[in-house]
């Protein structure tokens, strides 16, 4: 993964999650409070990207925790365009999307994806009797799009770029966060485990999915489409402890205290 692509995903890591993610953050906050391990936070960060998602007190020390709703968590998103053999930023945040366009243009998959886009454009142009030259596109027949889907013309356009999660650890380390809670999979440390918790190191991938998608607006028979970008956190490993369950938190804290006592 290119440095520019990492910078883009870092921007998305700074964004707060949607409503479902906020509800899960509240669940974690309440579970920590119920277990008697509340940190300095008096309420959840909500949609404030400048605050940690949660914190927890362990042996008298407060630690920040990043919270993700699940192991397939989305991290923001956007769109890009393609024309004349080159990808370019599109949508509302052109600055944030520039690294994605750069990464795709530099990717070995770029010529293959470009050829697939040309084939789709030619197909839609012929069926709709309108010149379609790239993404974003508009004015093509909806029926033509569905036919393109049926014959598999969209499949070779979809591309994924990936990296391991090591740079995520570095990202949160700079923010003073050593732990991440993932719904359904539990608590992990991010390479450093200052509290000595009996939890595993986070491993997995960040996968950036680029897909062609038809828009919801357009005429009665025509429509538009774009290239959508969606980063996802891909985690399969599970932790023995979780911060969304007070009983699990109390058990983890008791285990941590025992481990500390043995070292004396």
N, C-alpha and C positions, 0 to 999 in steps of 0.2 A: 504494500500500500504506500502511495506517495506521501510525502510530508504535507503537501497541500490538502490531500484527502483527510489526513489525520486532523489538520487544523479545522476542516469543515465539521467533522464529527465532534470535535471539541466544542464547537459553537453549539451543536445540538445538545451536548451533555450539559451545557449551561442553561438550557431551556427547562422550564418546569413542565411536568407531565400534565396530561389532560385531567378531566374530572374523575375518571376511574382511578388514576394514579393518586390524585389528591385524597380520595376516599381511603385508599390503601395506606397512605402516609398517616392518616388519622387513626386507622386501626392499629398501626405499629406504635404510634405515640401513646394511645390509650393502654395498649398491652404493657409497654414499658412502665407507664405510670402505675398501673394496677399491680405490677410486680415489685413496686417500691424502688425502682431504679431510675427514676426521672432525672434528667440532666438539668441544664440551665434553661432549656426552652420551656416556656409556659404555654405555648400553643404550637401547632404545626406551621411550617413555613408557608404553606399554601402555594401561591404562584410567585413567591419571591425567590428568584434564582440566586440572590446574593447570600441566602441563608442555607445552612445544612438542612436536609430533609428531616433528620431526627438526631437525638443525642441520648447517651445512656451513661449512668454513673457505675463504674466498676472499681471496687476497692478504693472508693473515695476520689477517683479521677474521672473526669467527664470526657467521653470520646464521641466525635461526630460520626454519623452513619448516613450513607447514601441509601435511598430506598427506591427499588424498582418493583413494579406491580407483578411481573412474572419473568421467566427465563427467556421469553421471546419478545422482550420489551421493545417497543418502538421508541425512537429518540428523535422526535421532530420529523421533518420531511420538507419536500419542495418539488421543483420541476426544472427541467432543462429543455433546450431545443436542439434541433439538428437541421442543417441545410448546407448544400454544396460541400458535402464530405466532412463537415466539422460540427462538433457539439459546442453549444454556447449557453450561458445562464439565462433562465427565463423565470417568470413568476414575479412575486413581489420583492423578494430579497435577492437581487442580482449579485451582490457582493458575497453572500454566503454560498451561492450556487456556483460561483466561478471555479473553486477548487474541484468540484465534481466534473465540470466540463473539461477542465485541464487534465484530470486523471483519466477520463474516458478517451480523450484525444491521444493521450500517451499510451493507452492500453493496447496490448496486442490484439484484443478483441475488436478494436475500433473499426478496421476495414470490413470485418465480417458483419458487424452490426449495421454499418453504413449501407452495405449492399442489401441487407434485409429491409432496411427502411426504404431504400429506393424501390425495391420490389413491391412493397406495400403501397407506396405512393403511386406507382404505375398502375397497380390493380385498382385502387380507389379512383384514380383519374379516369380510367377506362369505363368503369362501372357507373361513375357519377357524372361523366361528361364535363368534368371540371379539372383544371390543372392543379394537382396537389404536389408540392415540391419538398415537403419536409414537416418537422414538428416545431411549434404547434401547428395544427392543421384545422381547417374549418370548411364547411359547405359540402362535405361528402355525404352520400346517402347512407342512412343508418343501416339499411338492408345490405349495402355493400360491405360495411364494417363487419357485420355479423357473418357474412359469407367469408370474409378474410379470416375471421376467427376460426370458422369451421374447417377451412383448408390449411390451417396452421401457419399463416403468414406472420402472426404476432410472436410466436414462440422464439424464433431466432433473434428478435429485437431485444427481448428481455435479457439482462445481463446482471451478474453479481460480482462485486469486488469485496474482498475480505481481508481481515487481519486478525491476529490473536489479540487478547484483551490487555496485553502488557502496557500499552500506551494509555489505557483507561486508568490503570493503577497510578501512573505518573501524573495524570490529569488531576485525580482526586487527592494525591499526595500533596500537590501544590496548594490545595484548598484545605489542608489539614484534616483530611478524612482517611482513615485506615480501614474502614469496614463498609461492607455493602450488604443490605438485606434484599433478597429477591423472593417475591411471593411464590409459594409452592416449592421452594428449594432451600430457603433458610438463609443463615448468616455466614458470610465469608470475610476473610481478611484480604487486603489488596497488595500483598507482598511483604508488608510489615505488620506485625501483630504485637503492638506495644502493651496491650492488656493481658497477653498470654492466654487468650481464649482457646478452648478446645474446638476450633472451627478450621476448615480447610482453606487453602488459598484459592482465590477465584481463577478459574481457567475457562477457556472457551473462545468464541470468536465474535467480532463485530462484522456483520455482513451488510453491505450496501446494495439494496435491490433497486434496479432501474427497470421500469415496466412501461409499456405503451398502454394508455388508458383512455377510453372514450369519455368525454365530458357529459354533464347532465343537461347542459343548455344547448340551444340550437333551434332550428325550425321544426315543423311537424315531421318532415321526412329527412331532414339533414341534421348533422351534428358536428361536434368538434372533438379534438383529441390532443393529448400532450404526452410527454415523457415524465413520469412521476418517479421521484427519488425517495426511498424509504430505508433509513438505517435501522437495523435490528440487533439486539444483543442476543446471541445464541449460546445458552448455557444448558448443559445437560446434567452436571454433577449436583448432588444434594449434600446439604450440611446436616449434622445431627441436631443442631439447635436453630430455632427461629425466633425472631423478635415480634412476631404477630400473635404469639401465644404466651400469656403470663406464666403458665406452668413451665414451659420450656425455658423461659428467661430465668426463672428462679432456680431451675435445675442447673443451668449453665453457670450461674453466679456461684452456686454452692460448690460446683466442681472446680471453679476457678479459685475459690478460697481454700479448698483442700489442697490444690496444687501449690498454692503460695505457702501454705503451712508446711508442706513436705520439704520445700527448699530451705526452710530456716534450720 
